Amino acid sequence: MKDWPDVGSGCFWAGVAWLLYVYAGYPCILRLLVLLARVRHTTRDDYLPTVSVLIAARNEERDIGWKLRETLDWDYPADRLQILVASDASEDRTDAVASSILDPRLVLIRMEKRGGKVRALNRLVPASSGEILCFTDANAHIDRANLRRMVRHFADLRVGSVTGRTRCIEGDASLAVGSGASIYWDYESRINQLESDLGSVLVCDGALHCARRTLYDPLMPDLASDLELPIRIRSRGYRNVFEPEATVLENDTPSPHEEFTRRRRICGQGALAMWRLRGTLHGFTAWQFLTRKVLRWLTLIPMLLVLVGTVLGMRQPFFRTLAAFQLLIYGVAVVTLLRTLSGRRTGRFFSVPFYAVLGALGAFAGVLDTCLGRRYDVWEVPQSSRGQTETHHVEASKAPSL
């Protein structure tokens, strides 16, 4: 009994150190490295290689029409732009809507047997003709000038991939999940910029990223393409960079269940990638993966260490104060969940604790899934994030840069 305060103090400070290192220490270390060894590369605004835009679609009848019209309207030479859509055994009117758009630049490939997003991409790449592959989602609103902003980096032969950044569509921020996601994506963008200054962005944005076609090898169906591809490109000595002005607007799901499922699937794929790609993770990239991904996925552990340490040290005023603070945080998360389930809106004060707890639970569940043998080669997209109108795409150019 007498040793409990010491045990509690050890648990508490171990958990605090873990969280501080992952969420504050990592970006601080990156910033220091940028000051010491920032890499630079050349860009050319007049560099306009042929580009193939790849879209994997599964039951996207509500979005595929405006998405294709928006993409065909991009500010890029028409004779240098190709758009390929893989309909992954869609059961709605996705094929009919896509086929109704008559443009020689558009190619629709029907997959009769459902295979998942990565199998769809693997099917599209051999049919593509562009020097650069541009990956995007069916519900992603992309500004007309973004492709030019991204491909200018490929004028430097050392650059292998370029990623954009996602922002929540204005209006979602009044919902708990949307507001939390907005803060999360802003934080991720700042990390990407620091990594980009070192030429080593770890993971791309699945809604908008580009890569040299010569660097694309068939990807594993049960891994996330926006994680596996940049890691493989980096292992071959090429740079992965971030273009902050290439902004994607997406409608995040307002559903806690859908967000939990999404986080679970992403982290499950990531944990499997850690094992499958271990032979390509060396030195700096290995440290990045461990810190930015693995230790983050296990955030639930330091959270529990802090909680247990606080409870065991309750005899001390310091820990009693911390216990009250944690009770407030978790109470806010629970209240926000109840408000969200009832369809009520909430502010950022409530959404941050809620989104953090939801993300930690989903990530840990995904790691457990991988350990138990569950795979995510096929999954359902969050339906509440689908069905947006074309009017949002104009807002992309107004989104503030970092």
Secondary structure, 3 states (H helix, E strand, C coil): CCCHHHHHHHHHHHHHHHHHHHHHHHHHHHHHHHHHHCCCCCCCCCCCCCEEEEEEECCCCCCHHHHHHHHHCCCCCHHHEEEEEEEECCCCCHHHHHHCCCCCCEEEEEECCCCCHHHHHHHHHHHCCCCEEEEECCCCEECCCHHHHHHHHHHCCCEEEEEEEEEECCCHHHCHHHHHHHHHHHHHHHHHHHHHCCCECCCCCCCEEEEEHHHCCCCCCCCCHHHHHHHHHHHCCCEEEEEEEEEEEECCCCCHHHHHHHHHHHHHHHHHHHHHCHHHCCHHHHHHHHHHHHHHHCCHHHHHHHHHHHHHCCCCHHHHHHHHHHHHHHHHHHHHHHHHHCCCCCCHHHHHHHHHHHHHHHHHHHHHHHHCCCCCCCCCCCHHHCCCCHHHHHHHHHCCCC
